[in-house]
Amino acid sequence: MKKIIPLIALLLLNMCLFSQQADQKIDTTMKKQFLGLRTCLYVVPDLNEAKTWYTKAFETKPYFDEPFYVGFNIGGYELGLLPEEKDYSERTDNVVMYWGVVEVEPVFDRLISIGASLHEEPHSVGGPLIVASVKDPWGNVIGLIYNPAFKLPEEE
């Protein structure tokens, strides 16, 4: 049941996106308080080990590297690693951040090959939308999505 609700939400989003006109403009006349997602944080027990794994997983080096935080720029979005301050016996997967990819299966397969574990197999959620997710070696969920309908608005 936990996995069905997000899939239904993605399917409804897909139906809405593809039912709109392709050339529809985003309303920028109103001042928006929310600018969109900026940072995805993963809490890890060993910051150096996680930094090495995420550098390999996302094929980029951190732009910020301190003992209290490691930050990566992934396509203009922040992926942050925080050292674990308490022992988490169980990680939750009720929120999944989906990282946009050009093709889901090759990225999914590569993450599995470097130590991630299966969370959700690649599959269609309607139209051309494909999603999958894995768990990093510390149990954090990393979502992957191919969504050709999603375009970022031009920043002012």
Summary of the structure (lengths in Angstrom):
residues: 156
radius of gyration: 16.9
end to end distance: 40.7
largest distance: 49.3
contacts: 363
relative contact order: 0.18
helix: 24%
strand: 29%
